[in-house]
């Protein structure tokens, strides 16, 4: 785990200017070693291009200085900078040694990745089990190859200006203008994130999950997909016995426990993190970390008691943090400084505090439970959408149109999501738009002015760009939804949150549920083993039952909840109104009525959250430049 940055040019063979990037901006991602290499200073400088590569290292595997980066092959033809972990590096090393490759480090996974590329070229990606973002330079051919892992666990940002390609783990390390792309603002409010290769900045792009690229200076950078969650399944649910799936989960946990530093787990007390902790506890006594609000917060039910039950059941070394709304807001203010792009996830602050506590306890790696809900259908609204889709398939369109024209009696107040889904079905659209389907078009029209909406991107276009892929054709409703969120919501929302907050504390977060082999197998589990009248995630619950207390296995899914009704109350809304309105004075987004509601403090809690988060980010990252 680390921070990477670099700059490459084929234009006139000039060495890229050192001002293109700033690796020191990523020092928290790699506090153990920092190094920059200039191609003009190596023994045999390349003739076809020139480059600078930089790396900030958080030492996890092979702590020796010989494993530092940038790393080169023995003949200095190939150079690499790499952020992440290759979990199957030991097996790959044995295979490569069998092919005659000689290693100079004791057990560096970076060197294994470099040698794998030398041996197999871009096909090496299909052999890797891990999380990664890397760039390899071939000094002889003048070619550059880069890739981001299948699930998008590790980030990769870049810009191309005047023939110079500059990249980094986070935008803050790329020196460029920070003009905000207004077209992406509506996407932020629709999905609480930015889609695909886009970012908030006009000048910076993002390599999507499961994409790679090749450059030789002769053309544009065109990333291409090398993997899809459904590519290995043939869109069939033929895994009648899911035990092989859970054997892969056990293998994933075992592989991800390997480190030359202390490993712990984030433990919420929910099924997903509890199961990861149980599997990790088979071979060691692990450190577990939990966080929650004070019991005195009105209307809030803490998960800390459930985490304590799991910790006692598994005999972990448990560390619990209790915070107040004021401490939460203080942590969030630090979050807004850390984030280059606004991630409207309200659990960022607690995750930052949790990671800092882990680091303080001497733990450098933490396993996390992200991805389980997307694989095993853990969301109740997904189950509801699946039932609705099946029901509407038997309803003639004219009947559905008449029902909606009548105001959707019985459902409008009781099931507002169902009315939205029926409206989409009537329009011939996909029923559900993923887990971050934040604001319906109707709500957008109540919040934003007509000019802003007219220049904004159509959110359904974003949905279709994922749902209409060839790999998705023939998939069932829940396969399609899982594939969408695995490529969209997870990498740029949930995993982005985990990466930024853990790395801000110099902690590596690993996600065993997102082992790509497990993802491919889970897509094949029959629907009747995932959802039933008893609820969701049934296959996972049956597997977990012998390892965890019954009250943990069968408790309802709550997730890590933030009492925003208390945190962003009227008093806090009034305190932030000037900040939000000042942002809108520049962006001119809001309708007159919504501005009046903000000014009067009538927008609070969850309704205020995305505006509160964006305005705080805006004031730090745009007005100060």
PAZA-994009 format. One record per residue (C-alpha): residue number from 1; residue in one letter; x, y, z. Coordinates in steps of 0.05 Angstrom, whole numbers, plus 5000, padded with zeros to 4 digits. Each point is the difference from the previous one (the first is absolute). Example, Ala and Ser with C-alpha at 12.3 -4.5 7.8 and 13.67 -1.06 7.14 Angstrom:
% residues 2
{rec 1,'A',{5246,4910,5156}}
{rec 2,'S',{5027,5069,4987}}
//
This chain:
% residues 625
{rec 1,'X',{5000,5000,5000}}
{rec 2,'X',{5026,5068,4982}}
{rec 3,'X',{4994,5062,4959}}
{rec 4,'X',{5026,5004,4929}}
{rec 5,'X',{5011,5057,4951}}
{rec 6,'X',{5036,5011,4935}}
{rec 7,'X',{5006,5039,4936}}
{rec 8,'X',{5019,4975,4930}}
{rec 9,'X',{5012,5036,4934}}
{rec 10,'X',{5016,4980,4930}}
{rec 11,'X',{5000,5072,4976}}
{rec 12,'X',{5070,5018,4978}}
{rec 13,'X',{5029,4950,5050}}
{rec 14,'X',{5001,5054,5054}}
{rec 15,'X',{5001,4980,5072}}
{rec 16,'X',{4933,5015,5032}}
{rec 17,'X',{5001,5060,5045}}
{rec 18,'X',{5002,4984,5074}}
{rec 19,'X',{4942,5047,5010}}
{rec 20,'X',{4951,4952,4967}}
{rec 21,'X',{4989,4961,5064}}
{rec 22,'X',{5015,5003,5074}}
{rec 23,'X',{5011,4933,5034}}
{rec 24,'X',{5007,5034,5068}}
{rec 25,'X',{4926,5015,4997}}
{rec 26,'X',{4989,4925,5009}}
{rec 27,'X',{5050,4991,5057}}
{rec 28,'X',{4946,4972,5047}}
{rec 29,'X',{4987,4944,4950}}
{rec 30,'X',{5073,4978,5007}}
{rec 31,'X',{5037,5026,5061}}
{rec 32,'X',{5054,4946,5000}}
{rec 33,'X',{5039,5019,4937}}
{rec 34,'X',{4995,5052,4945}}
{rec 35,'X',{5040,5001,4935}}
{rec 36,'X',{4999,5032,4931}}
{rec 37,'X',{5039,4974,4940}}
{rec 38,'X',{5014,5042,4938}}
{rec 39,'X',{5013,4961,4935}}
{rec 40,'X',{5055,5048,4980}}
{rec 41,'X',{5040,4980,5062}}
{rec 42,'X',{4999,4924,4992}}
{rec 43,'X',{5059,4961,4969}}
{rec 44,'X',{4967,4992,4932}}
{rec 45,'X',{4948,5055,4988}}
{rec 46,'X',{4944,4981,4952}}
{rec 47,'X',{5003,5030,4930}}
{rec 48,'X',{4926,4999,4981}}
{rec 49,'X',{4971,5036,5060}}
{rec 50,'X',{5018,5032,5067}}
{rec 51,'X',{4968,4991,5067}}
{rec 52,'X',{5000,5013,5075}}
{rec 53,'X',{4971,4948,5048}}
{rec 54,'X',{4986,5010,5074}}
{rec 55,'X',{4977,4956,5057}}
{rec 56,'X',{4981,5009,5073}}
{rec 57,'X',{5003,4932,5035}}
{rec 58,'X',{4959,4971,5056}}
{rec 59,'X',{5040,4936,5014}}
{rec 60,'X',{4955,4939,5006}}
{rec 61,'X',{5033,4941,4964}}
{rec 62,'X',{5076,4992,4998}}
{rec 63,'X',{5021,5059,5044}}
{rec 64,'X',{5071,5003,4972}}
{rec 65,'X',{5025,5061,4963}}
{rec 66,'X',{5013,4956,4939}}
{rec 67,'X',{4924,4997,4992}}
{rec 68,'X',{4993,5075,4996}}
{rec 69,'X',{4975,5034,4936}}
{rec 70,'X',{5006,5023,4946}}
{rec 71,'X',{5027,4930,4984}}
{rec 72,'X',{5036,4977,4937}}
{rec 73,'X',{5020,4935,4967}}
{rec 74,'X',{5073,4978,5006}}
{rec 75,'X',{5017,5030,4932}}
{rec 76,'X',{4961,5065,5015}}
{rec 77,'X',{4956,4991,4938}}
{rec 78,'X',{4935,4995,5040}}
{rec 79,'X',{4979,5046,5056}}
{rec 80,'X',{4938,4998,5044}}
{rec 81,'X',{4961,5039,5051}}
{rec 82,'X',{4945,4961,5034}}
{rec 83,'X',{4947,5014,5052}}
{rec 84,'X',{4965,4940,5032}}
{rec 85,'X',{5013,4927,5016}}
{rec 86,'X',{5006,4937,4957}}
{rec 87,'X',{4971,4947,5046}}
{rec 88,'X',{5022,4941,4958}}
{rec 89,'X',{5072,5026,4992}}
{rec 90,'X',{5031,4938,5031}}
{rec 91,'X',{4968,4952,4951}}
{rec 92,'X',{5016,5046,4941}}
{rec 93,'X',{5072,5005,5023}}
{rec 94,'X',{5008,4924,4999}}
{rec 95,'X',{4970,4998,4930}}
{rec 96,'X',{5045,5056,4975}}
{rec 97,'X',{5062,4968,5030}}
{rec 98,'X',{4981,4937,4962}}
{rec 99,'X',{5002,5042,4937}}
{rec 100,'X',{5071,5023,5016}}
{rec 101,'X',{4986,5068,5032}}
{rec 102,'X',{5049,5020,5054}}
{rec 103,'X',{4977,5040,5060}}
{rec 104,'X',{5043,5050,5039}}
{rec 105,'X',{4953,5011,5059}}
{rec 106,'X',{4980,4951,5055}}
{rec 107,'X',{4925,5000,4988}}
{rec 108,'X',{4979,5067,4970}}
{rec 109,'X',{4933,4997,4964}}
{rec 110,'X',{5022,5062,4960}}
{rec 111,'X',{5056,4960,4969}}
{rec 112,'X',{4953,4943,4985}}
{rec 113,'X',{4953,5048,4964}}
{rec 114,'X',{5058,5029,4960}}
{rec 115,'X',{5025,4932,4979}}
{rec 116,'X',{4929,4977,4984}}
{rec 117,'X',{4993,5058,4951}}
{rec 118,'X',{5068,4984,4969}}
{rec 119,'X',{4979,4928,4992}}
{rec 120,'X',{4928,5007,4976}}
{rec 121,'X',{4989,5073,4981}}
{rec 122,'X',{4929,5026,5011}}
{rec 123,'X',{4975,4928,5007}}
{rec 124,'X',{5032,5001,5069}}
{rec 125,'X',{4937,5035,5024}}
{rec 126,'X',{4960,4936,4994}}
{rec 127,'X',{5049,4965,5047}}
{rec 128,'X',{4999,5052,5055}}
{rec 129,'X',{4959,4992,5064}}
{rec 130,'X',{5003,5066,5035}}
{rec 131,'X',{4986,5074,5004}}
{rec 132,'X',{5044,5044,4957}}
{rec 133,'X',{5013,5062,4960}}
{rec 134,'X',{5067,5000,4964}}
{rec 135,'X',{5040,5026,4942}}
{rec 136,'X',{5057,4962,4965}}
{rec 137,'X',{5051,5034,4954}}
{rec 138,'X',{5036,4963,4944}}
{rec 139,'X',{5061,5043,4986}}
{rec 140,'X',{5018,4961,4937}}
{rec 141,'X',{4934,5004,4963}}
{rec 142,'X',{4977,5066,5030}}
{rec 143,'X',{4934,4968,5021}}
{rec 144,'X',{4962,5013,5065}}
{rec 145,'X',{4949,4951,5029}}
{rec 146,'X',{4955,5015,5059}}
{rec 147,'X',{4940,4967,5034}}
{rec 148,'X',{4950,5005,5057}}
{rec 149,'X',{4975,4939,5036}}
{rec 150,'X',{4935,4965,4981}}
{rec 151,'X',{4959,5029,5057}}
{rec 152,'X',{5031,5070,5001}}
{rec 153,'X',{5026,4992,5071}}
{rec 154,'X',{5061,5043,4984}}
{rec 155,'X',{4993,5068,4966}}
{rec 156,'X',{5035,5026,4938}}
{rec 157,'X',{4994,5073,4975}}
{rec 158,'X',{5033,5031,4940}}
{rec 159,'X',{5003,5059,4952}}
{rec 160,'X',{5027,5007,4930}}
{rec 161,'X',{5023,5070,4979}}
{rec 162,'X',{5045,5018,4941}}
{rec 163,'X',{5025,4929,4991}}
{rec 164,'X',{5017,4992,5074}}
{rec 165,'X',{4965,4944,5039}}
{rec 166,'X',{4998,5012,5075}}
{rec 167,'X',{4969,4952,5051}}
{rec 168,'X',{4992,4992,5075}}
{rec 169,'X',{4962,4961,5053}}
{rec 170,'X',{4960,5063,5018}}
{rec 171,'X',{4986,5065,4962}}
{rec 172,'X',{5036,5041,5053}}
{rec 173,'X',{5067,4974,4975}}
{rec 174,'X',{4985,5024,4928}}
{rec 175,'X',{5017,5072,4990}}
{rec 176,'X',{4948,5031,4955}}
{rec 177,'X',{4942,5049,5002}}
{rec 178,'X',{4940,4981,5043}}
{rec 179,'X',{4944,5024,4955}}
{rec 180,'X',{4937,4961,5020}}
{rec 181,'X',{4962,4963,4946}}
{rec 182,'X',{4929,5027,5008}}
{rec 183,'X',{4971,4943,4960}}
{rec 184,'X',{5021,4952,5055}}
{rec 185,'X',{4965,5038,5056}}
{rec 186,'X',{4931,4970,4985}}
{rec 187,'X',{5031,4930,4999}}
{rec 188,'X',{5026,5015,5070}}
{rec 189,'X',{4930,5014,5024}}
{rec 190,'X',{4970,4942,4962}}
{rec 191,'X',{5050,4948,5024}}
{rec 192,'X',{5041,5034,5055}}
{rec 193,'X',{5062,4985,4957}}
{rec 194,'X',{5029,5011,4930}}
{rec 195,'X',{4995,4946,4947}}
{rec 196,'X',{5051,4961,4961}}
{rec 197,'X',{5061,5037,4974}}
{rec 198,'X',{4975,5069,5019}}
{rec 199,'X',{5021,5042,5060}}
{rec 200,'X',{4977,5066,5029}}
{rec 201,'X',{5057,5034,4962}}
{rec 202,'X',{5000,5015,4926}}
{rec 203,'X',{5075,4987,4994}}
{rec 204,'X',{5004,4934,5038}}
{rec 205,'X',{4974,4931,4981}}
{rec 206,'X',{4993,4935,5037}}
{rec 207,'X',{5017,4930,4977}}
{rec 208,'X',{4937,4958,5011}}
{rec 209,'X',{5000,4935,5038}}
{rec 210,'X',{5022,4939,4959}}
{rec 211,'X',{5031,5043,4947}}
{rec 212,'X',{5071,5005,4973}}
{rec 213,'X',{5037,5042,4948}}
{rec 214,'X',{5060,4999,4955}}
{rec 215,'X',{5037,5062,4975}}
{rec 216,'X',{5057,5008,4951}}
{rec 217,'X',{4994,5074,4983}}
{rec 218,'X',{4966,4988,4934}}
{rec 219,'X',{4928,5012,5020}}
{rec 220,'X',{4948,5017,5052}}
{rec 221,'X',{4994,4962,5065}}
{rec 222,'X',{4940,4953,4992}}
{rec 223,'X',{4989,4956,5062}}
{rec 224,'X',{4967,4932,4986}}
{rec 225,'X',{4964,4950,5044}}
{rec 226,'X',{5035,4935,5015}}
{rec 227,'X',{4949,4969,5048}}
{rec 228,'X',{4926,5002,5019}}
{rec 229,'X',{4964,4969,5060}}
{rec 230,'X',{4957,4958,4954}}
{rec 231,'X',{5052,4983,4947}}
{rec 232,'X',{5017,4932,5030}}
{rec 233,'X',{4929,4979,5018}}
{rec 234,'X',{4963,4997,4933}}
{rec 235,'X',{4944,5036,5039}}
{rec 236,'X',{4975,4933,5028}}
{rec 237,'X',{4984,4983,5072}}
{rec 238,'X',{5025,4929,4998}}
{rec 239,'X',{5038,4996,5066}}
{rec 240,'X',{4951,4954,5035}}
{rec 241,'X',{5047,4988,5058}}
{rec 242,'X',{5031,5066,5024}}
{rec 243,'X',{5051,4967,5045}}
{rec 244,'X',{5054,5010,4947}}
{rec 245,'X',{4984,5074,5003}}
{rec 246,'X',{5012,5004,5074}}
{rec 247,'X',{5064,4959,4994}}
{rec 248,'X',{5024,5057,4956}}
{rec 249,'X',{4981,5049,5055}}
{rec 250,'X',{5042,4960,5050}}
{rec 251,'X',{5058,5000,4951}}
{rec 252,'X',{4992,5075,4989}}
{rec 253,'X',{5004,5014,5074}}
{rec 254,'X',{5061,4955,5008}}
{rec 255,'X',{5035,5034,4942}}
{rec 256,'X',{4984,5070,5025}}
{rec 257,'X',{5024,4985,5071}}
{rec 258,'X',{5071,4993,4972}}
{rec 259,'X',{5043,5060,5020}}
{rec 260,'X',{5065,5015,5036}}
{rec 261,'X',{4962,5048,5045}}
{rec 262,'X',{4941,4993,5049}}
{rec 263,'X',{4931,4986,4968}}
{rec 264,'X',{4932,5016,5031}}
{rec 265,'X',{4928,5008,4978}}
{rec 266,'X',{4948,5055,4999}}
{rec 267,'X',{4942,4970,5040}}
{rec 268,'X',{4932,5033,4996}}
{rec 269,'X',{4960,4944,5032}}
{rec 270,'X',{4964,4985,4935}}
{rec 271,'X',{5003,4933,4965}}
{rec 272,'X',{5051,5019,4947}}
{rec 273,'X',{5056,5026,5044}}
{rec 274,'X',{4985,4949,5055}}
{rec 275,'X',{5009,4943,4951}}
{rec 276,'X',{5066,5028,4974}}
{rec 277,'X',{5023,5006,5073}}
{rec 278,'X',{4979,4929,5014}}
{rec 279,'X',{5039,4973,4941}}
{rec 280,'X',{5061,5041,5018}}
{rec 281,'X',{4996,4974,5072}}
{rec 282,'X',{5009,4928,4978}}
{rec 283,'X',{5076,5008,5000}}
{rec 284,'X',{5014,5058,5047}}
{rec 285,'X',{4972,5047,5052}}
{rec 286,'X',{4984,5063,4961}}
{rec 287,'X',{4991,5073,5019}}
{rec 288,'X',{4930,5025,4985}}
{rec 289,'X',{4978,5072,4995}}
{rec 290,'X',{4929,5028,5009}}
{rec 291,'X',{4970,5070,5005}}
{rec 292,'X',{4932,5029,5018}}
{rec 293,'X',{4965,5059,5029}}
{rec 294,'X',{4983,5013,5073}}
{rec 295,'X',{4937,4966,5025}}
{rec 296,'X',{4973,5068,5019}}
{rec 297,'X',{4990,5020,4927}}
{rec 298,'X',{4924,5001,4990}}
{rec 299,'X',{4972,4951,4949}}
{rec 300,'X',{5066,4963,4990}}
{rec 301,'X',{5011,4926,5011}}
{rec 302,'X',{5074,4984,5008}}
{rec 303,'X',{5031,4938,4969}}
{rec 304,'X',{5056,4999,5052}}
{rec 305,'X',{4964,4948,5044}}
{rec 306,'X',{4997,4952,4940}}
{rec 307,'X',{5073,5011,4984}}
{rec 308,'X',{5016,4984,5073}}
{rec 309,'X',{4960,4935,4996}}
{rec 310,'X',{5041,4978,4940}}
{rec 311,'X',{5066,5021,5030}}
{rec 312,'X',{4986,4960,5064}}
{rec 313,'X',{4975,4940,4960}}
{rec 314,'X',{5064,4999,4959}}
{rec 315,'X',{5047,5023,5056}}
{rec 316,'X',{5028,5058,4960}}
{rec 317,'X',{5041,5058,5027}}
{rec 318,'X',{4944,5049,4994}}
{rec 319,'X',{5004,5076,4996}}
{rec 320,'X',{4936,5042,5001}}
{rec 321,'X',{4993,5075,4989}}
{rec 322,'X',{4940,5040,5022}}
{rec 323,'X',{4990,5069,4970}}
{rec 324,'X',{4952,5059,5007}}
{rec 325,'X',{4966,5039,4943}}
{rec 326,'X',{5051,5056,5011}}
{rec 327,'X',{5059,4951,4994}}
{rec 328,'X',{4968,4972,4937}}
{rec 329,'X',{4995,5069,4969}}
{rec 330,'X',{5073,5015,5019}}
{rec 331,'X',{5022,4936,4965}}
{rec 332,'X',{4959,5017,4939}}
{rec 333,'X',{5034,5067,4994}}
{rec 334,'X',{5067,4963,4996}}
{rec 335,'X',{4969,4954,4948}}
{rec 336,'X',{4982,5058,4955}}
{rec 337,'X',{5073,5021,5001}}
{rec 338,'X',{5023,4930,4982}}
{rec 339,'X',{4953,4988,4943}}
{rec 340,'X',{5019,5027,4931}}
{rec 341,'X',{4930,4984,4975}}
{rec 342,'X',{4938,5004,5043}}
{rec 343,'X',{4975,4931,5021}}
{rec 344,'X',{4932,5010,5031}}
{rec 345,'X',{5007,4941,5046}}
{rec 346,'X',{4985,5020,5071}}
{rec 347,'X',{5041,4943,5030}}
{rec 348,'X',{5067,5029,4978}}
{rec 349,'X',{5014,5036,5066}}
{rec 350,'X',{4989,4938,5044}}
{rec 351,'X',{5042,4957,4953}}
{rec 352,'X',{5057,5051,5005}}
{rec 353,'X',{4997,4998,5076}}
{rec 354,'X',{4997,4924,4999}}
{rec 355,'X',{5062,4996,4954}}
{rec 356,'X',{5038,5048,5044}}
{rec 357,'X',{4985,4957,5061}}
{rec 358,'X',{5024,4938,4963}}
{rec 359,'X',{5065,5034,4982}}
{rec 360,'X',{5009,5024,5072}}
{rec 361,'X',{4992,4928,5024}}
{rec 362,'X',{5055,4977,4953}}
{rec 363,'X',{4954,4970,4946}}
{rec 364,'X',{5019,5018,4929}}
{rec 365,'X',{4951,4956,4961}}
{rec 366,'X',{4925,4992,5012}}
{rec 367,'X',{4951,4953,4966}}
{rec 368,'X',{4933,5031,4982}}
{rec 369,'X',{4932,4973,4980}}
{rec 370,'X',{4984,5040,4938}}
{rec 371,'X',{4970,4962,4941}}
{rec 372,'X',{4960,4947,5035}}
{rec 373,'X',{4932,5034,4989}}
{rec 374,'X',{5014,5007,4926}}
{rec 375,'X',{5019,4927,4993}}
{rec 376,'X',{4948,4966,5044}}
{rec 377,'X',{4942,5050,4993}}
{rec 378,'X',{5002,5031,5069}}
{rec 379,'X',{4956,5060,4985}}
{rec 380,'X',{4926,4996,5014}}
{rec 381,'X',{4983,5052,4946}}
{rec 382,'X',{5035,4955,4949}}
{rec 383,'X',{4954,4944,5021}}
{rec 384,'X',{4940,5047,4995}}
{rec 385,'X',{5022,5023,4931}}
{rec 386,'X',{5008,4928,4977}}
{rec 387,'X',{4929,4983,5023}}
{rec 388,'X',{4973,5064,4968}}
{rec 389,'X',{5034,4984,4934}}
{rec 390,'X',{4970,4931,4998}}
{rec 391,'X',{4931,5027,5017}}
{rec 392,'X',{5002,5055,4947}}
{rec 393,'X',{5021,4951,4947}}
{rec 394,'X',{4929,4973,5001}}
{rec 395,'X',{4966,5069,5000}}
{rec 396,'X',{4981,5029,4931}}
{rec 397,'X',{5031,5069,4988}}
{rec 398,'X',{4932,5035,4992}}
{rec 399,'X',{4978,4974,5068}}
{rec 400,'X',{5064,5026,5032}}
{rec 401,'X',{4993,5067,4965}}
{rec 402,'X',{4927,5007,5024}}
{rec 403,'X',{5021,4983,5072}}
{rec 404,'X',{5055,5052,5000}}
{rec 405,'X',{4954,5052,4968}}
{rec 406,'X',{4952,4988,5057}}
{rec 407,'X',{5055,5020,5049}}
{rec 408,'X',{5021,4929,5019}}
{rec 409,'X',{4948,4991,5055}}
{rec 410,'X',{5021,4961,5062}}
{rec 411,'X',{5074,5002,4982}}
{rec 412,'X',{5019,5074,4994}}
{rec 413,'X',{5007,5011,5074}}
{rec 414,'X',{5016,4930,5023}}
{rec 415,'X',{5050,4979,4947}}
{rec 416,'X',{5029,5061,4964}}
{rec 417,'X',{5057,4959,4970}}
{rec 418,'X',{4949,4954,4968}}
{rec 419,'X',{4966,5058,4965}}
{rec 420,'X',{5067,5023,4972}}
{rec 421,'X',{5015,4929,4977}}
{rec 422,'X',{4931,4994,4967}}
{rec 423,'X',{5011,5067,4965}}
{rec 424,'X',{5067,4976,4973}}
{rec 425,'X',{4969,4935,4976}}
{rec 426,'X',{4946,5039,4964}}
{rec 427,'X',{5054,5040,4964}}
{rec 428,'X',{5036,4936,4979}}
{rec 429,'X',{5058,5013,5047}}
{rec 430,'X',{5037,4954,5048}}
{rec 431,'X',{4962,4996,5065}}
{rec 432,'X',{5057,5012,5050}}
{rec 433,'X',{5060,5046,4989}}
{rec 434,'X',{5046,4969,5052}}
{rec 435,'X',{5013,5009,5074}}
{rec 436,'X',{5014,5075,4995}}
{rec 437,'X',{4936,5019,4964}}
{rec 438,'X',{5000,5062,5044}}
{rec 439,'X',{4952,5050,4969}}
{rec 440,'X',{4943,4986,4953}}
{rec 441,'X',{4991,5047,4941}}
{rec 442,'X',{4939,5029,5035}}
{rec 443,'X',{5041,5020,5061}}
{rec 444,'X',{5055,5029,4956}}
{rec 445,'X',{4948,5046,4969}}
{rec 446,'X',{4980,5024,5069}}
{rec 447,'X',{5072,5015,5020}}
{rec 448,'X',{5034,5027,4938}}
{rec 449,'X',{4984,5055,4950}}
{rec 450,'X',{4980,4985,4929}}
{rec 451,'X',{5065,5027,4970}}
{rec 452,'X',{5043,4954,5043}}
{rec 453,'X',{4957,4939,4984}}
{rec 454,'X',{5003,5016,4925}}
{rec 455,'X',{5077,4998,4999}}
{rec 456,'X',{5005,4939,5045}}
{rec 457,'X',{5011,4929,4976}}
{rec 458,'X',{4941,4953,4996}}
{rec 459,'X',{5009,4951,5059}}
{rec 460,'X',{4967,4944,4961}}
{rec 461,'X',{5054,5005,4948}}
{rec 462,'X',{5050,4982,5055}}
{rec 463,'X',{4958,4940,5020}}
{rec 464,'X',{4992,4976,4928}}
{rec 465,'X',{5075,5005,4987}}
{rec 466,'X',{5009,4944,5051}}
{rec 467,'X',{4935,4961,4993}}
{rec 468,'X',{5004,4995,4924}}
{rec 469,'X',{5070,4969,4997}}
{rec 470,'X',{5005,4937,4958}}
{rec 471,'X',{5023,4962,5062}}
{rec 472,'X',{4934,5015,5035}}
{rec 473,'X',{4953,4977,4945}}
{rec 474,'X',{4960,4940,5022}}
{rec 475,'X',{5014,5012,5074}}
{rec 476,'X',{4942,4997,5049}}
{rec 477,'X',{4976,5061,5039}}
{rec 478,'X',{5044,4990,5061}}
{rec 479,'X',{5062,4979,4960}}
{rec 480,'X',{4993,5064,4960}}
{rec 481,'X',{4992,5042,5063}}
{rec 482,'X',{5059,4967,5034}}
{rec 483,'X',{5045,5010,4939}}
{rec 484,'X',{4980,5073,4996}}
{rec 485,'X',{5016,5016,5073}}
{rec 486,'X',{5064,4958,4999}}
{rec 487,'X',{5025,5045,4943}}
{rec 488,'X',{4969,5066,5021}}
{rec 489,'X',{4980,5011,5072}}
{rec 490,'X',{5054,4956,5032}}
{rec 491,'X',{5063,5027,4966}}
{rec 492,'X',{4983,5074,5000}}
{rec 493,'X',{4959,5005,5064}}
{rec 494,'X',{5008,4945,5052}}
{rec 495,'X',{5071,4978,4981}}
{rec 496,'X',{5022,5071,4988}}
{rec 497,'X',{4978,5016,5070}}
{rec 498,'X',{5037,4941,5029}}
{rec 499,'X',{5064,5015,4961}}
{rec 500,'X',{5003,5074,5016}}
{rec 501,'X',{4983,4995,5074}}
{rec 502,'X',{5044,4940,5015}}
{rec 503,'X',{5059,5028,4961}}
{rec 504,'X',{4993,5068,5034}}
{rec 505,'X',{5019,4962,5063}}
{rec 506,'X',{5054,4959,4965}}
{rec 507,'X',{4959,4936,5006}}
{rec 508,'X',{4988,4950,4944}}
{rec 509,'X',{4928,4976,4993}}
{rec 510,'X',{4987,4933,4966}}
{rec 511,'X',{4933,4973,4976}}
{rec 512,'X',{4997,4924,4997}}
{rec 513,'X',{4929,4997,4972}}
{rec 514,'X',{5026,5033,4937}}
{rec 515,'X',{5049,4945,4981}}
{rec 516,'X',{4982,4996,4926}}
{rec 517,'X',{4993,4925,5002}}
{rec 518,'X',{4948,5006,5055}}
{rec 519,'X',{4963,5054,4961}}
{rec 520,'X',{4995,4956,4938}}
{rec 521,'X',{4975,4941,5041}}
{rec 522,'X',{4950,5040,5040}}
{rec 523,'X',{4967,5024,4935}}
{rec 524,'X',{4982,4927,4987}}
{rec 525,'X',{4963,4986,5065}}
{rec 526,'X',{4926,4984,4986}}
{rec 527,'X',{4951,5055,5020}}
{rec 528,'X',{4961,4955,5047}}
{rec 529,'X',{5064,4992,5042}}
{rec 530,'X',{5009,5076,5004}}
{rec 531,'X',{4931,5029,5014}}
{rec 532,'X',{4937,4969,5029}}
{rec 533,'X',{4941,5018,5044}}
{rec 534,'X',{5049,4994,5058}}
{rec 535,'X',{5041,5058,4974}}
{rec 536,'X',{5064,5013,4961}}
{rec 537,'X',{5071,4972,4999}}
{rec 538,'X',{4974,4931,5018}}
{rec 539,'X',{5059,4959,4973}}
{rec 540,'X',{5050,5042,5039}}
{rec 541,'X',{4959,4995,5064}}
{rec 542,'X',{4997,4924,4995}}
{rec 543,'X',{5076,4998,4991}}
{rec 544,'X',{5013,5047,5058}}
{rec 545,'X',{4951,4967,5049}}
{rec 546,'X',{5050,4950,5030}}
{rec 547,'X',{5052,5055,5012}}
{rec 548,'X',{4961,5058,5030}}
{rec 549,'X',{4946,5012,5053}}
{rec 550,'X',{4929,4993,4972}}
{rec 551,'X',{4983,5072,5018}}
{rec 552,'X',{5056,5024,4955}}
{rec 553,'X',{4984,4954,4941}}
{rec 554,'X',{4926,5016,4999}}
{rec 555,'X',{4997,5073,5022}}
{rec 556,'X',{4972,5049,4949}}
{rec 557,'X',{5048,5039,4957}}
{rec 558,'X',{5010,5071,5027}}
{rec 559,'X',{5068,5019,4973}}
{rec 560,'X',{5041,5052,5036}}
{rec 561,'X',{4948,5053,5013}}
{rec 562,'X',{5015,5073,5014}}
{rec 563,'X',{4947,5038,5041}}
{rec 564,'X',{4997,5057,4949}}
{rec 565,'X',{4935,5025,5030}}
{rec 566,'X',{5041,5019,5061}}
{rec 567,'X',{5067,5016,4966}}
{rec 568,'X',{4971,5045,4947}}
{rec 569,'X',{4943,5030,5041}}
{rec 570,'X',{4970,5069,4989}}
{rec 571,'X',{5056,5033,5040}}
{rec 572,'X',{5054,4968,4957}}
{rec 573,'X',{4960,5015,4937}}
{rec 574,'X',{5000,5074,5018}}
{rec 575,'X',{5074,4997,5015}}
{rec 576,'X',{5014,4973,4930}}
{rec 577,'X',{4949,5040,4960}}
{rec 578,'X',{5048,5055,4979}}
{rec 579,'X',{5052,4949,4977}}
{rec 580,'X',{4948,4964,4957}}
{rec 581,'X',{4971,5064,4972}}
{rec 582,'X',{5069,5028,4985}}
{rec 583,'X',{5015,4937,4959}}
{rec 584,'X',{4935,5009,4962}}
{rec 585,'X',{5016,5073,4987}}
{rec 586,'X',{5058,4973,4958}}
{rec 587,'X',{4966,4938,4970}}
{rec 588,'X',{4928,5027,4992}}
{rec 589,'X',{4969,4931,5011}}
{rec 590,'X',{4942,5008,5048}}
{rec 591,'X',{4929,5022,4988}}
{rec 592,'X',{4976,5063,5035}}
{rec 593,'X',{4955,4959,5046}}
{rec 594,'X',{5056,4954,5020}}
{rec 595,'X',{5046,5058,5015}}
{rec 596,'X',{4946,5029,5045}}
{rec 597,'X',{4993,4934,5036}}
{rec 598,'X',{5076,4996,5011}}
{rec 599,'X',{5001,5072,5025}}
{rec 600,'X',{4945,4985,5050}}
{rec 601,'X',{5032,4936,5025}}
{rec 602,'X',{4942,4958,4977}}
{rec 603,'X',{5044,4948,4965}}
{rec 604,'X',{5031,4955,5052}}
{rec 605,'X',{5024,4929,5012}}
{rec 606,'X',{5008,4954,4940}}
{rec 607,'X',{4969,5052,4953}}
{rec 608,'X',{5055,5049,5018}}
{rec 609,'X',{5057,4950,4999}}
{rec 610,'X',{5021,5001,4926}}
{rec 611,'X',{4997,5076,4998}}
{rec 612,'X',{5038,5006,5066}}
{rec 613,'X',{5054,4952,4976}}
{rec 614,'X',{5008,5034,4932}}
{rec 615,'X',{5002,5071,5029}}
{rec 616,'X',{5054,4981,5051}}
{rec 617,'X',{5042,4966,4947}}
{rec 618,'X',{4989,5059,4952}}
{rec 619,'X',{5023,5052,5051}}
{rec 620,'X',{5065,4961,5012}}
{rec 621,'X',{5020,4975,4931}}
{rec 622,'X',{4977,5054,4953}}
{rec 623,'X',{4997,5068,5035}}
{rec 624,'X',{5070,4992,5028}}
{rec 625,'X',{5032,4989,4932}}
//
